[in-house]
Amino acid sequence: MGEKLSLVSQLLRANPNNPRSIGCRVSFFYIIFTLINLILLERILIWSGFSFAKSVSLLIVETMVILLLSAILLYNVVCRYARSICEVNQERKAVADEKVRALLMLDSIAACSTDCIFTKDINGCYQFFNKAAEVITGRPRDKVLGMSDQDLFPGMDVSLVKANDERALKSNTSITVIERFYTIEGE
């Protein structure tokens, strides 16, 4: 009996943000309502002494009322669920828009800088390369992205560059380093 009471109390305190919880709650109340309605209607029909035809007619009307109430309840549940999905999608879109705005701002700042600004992935391949880096290396960004230092500066000892990359990874912060590179224009 204690388990049943705990189940009923859980259904009464259903989380309005959880669609399954809402559906369980509506189903629970619908079942209770239907059982009470059927029991009462049966008692009323027995007590009033209606004929079989009138009893069937009343049962049909009652079934139609129950179906109408079910449709209204289901409509409300679906609307609430759809509304919550729309709200979540709007929140996700707002977050994505903010990230795009921040990246565009970062790209604008890097594009206006006269300093070489770039990022590399964990494998040492270039992921971002600003205009100043293009000018210094003499290579366009779309050709450099995905390349390593060895690919970008063939024939050059890049061990110091790799050591600086390792230092940045271990410190888990950005670092500023002055490095000498030999490009097509010289040092």
Salt bridges, closest charged atoms under 4 A:
ASP97 OD2 - LYS93 NZ 2.86
GLU98 OE2 - ARG101 NH2 2.74
ASP107 OD1 - ARG141 NH1 3.58
GLU134 OE1 - LYS131 NZ 3.36
GLU134 OE2 - ARG141 NE 3.87
ASP149 OD2 - LYS120 NZ 2.48
ASP165 OD2 - LYS120 NZ 2.80
GLU187 OE2 - ARG180 NH1 2.68
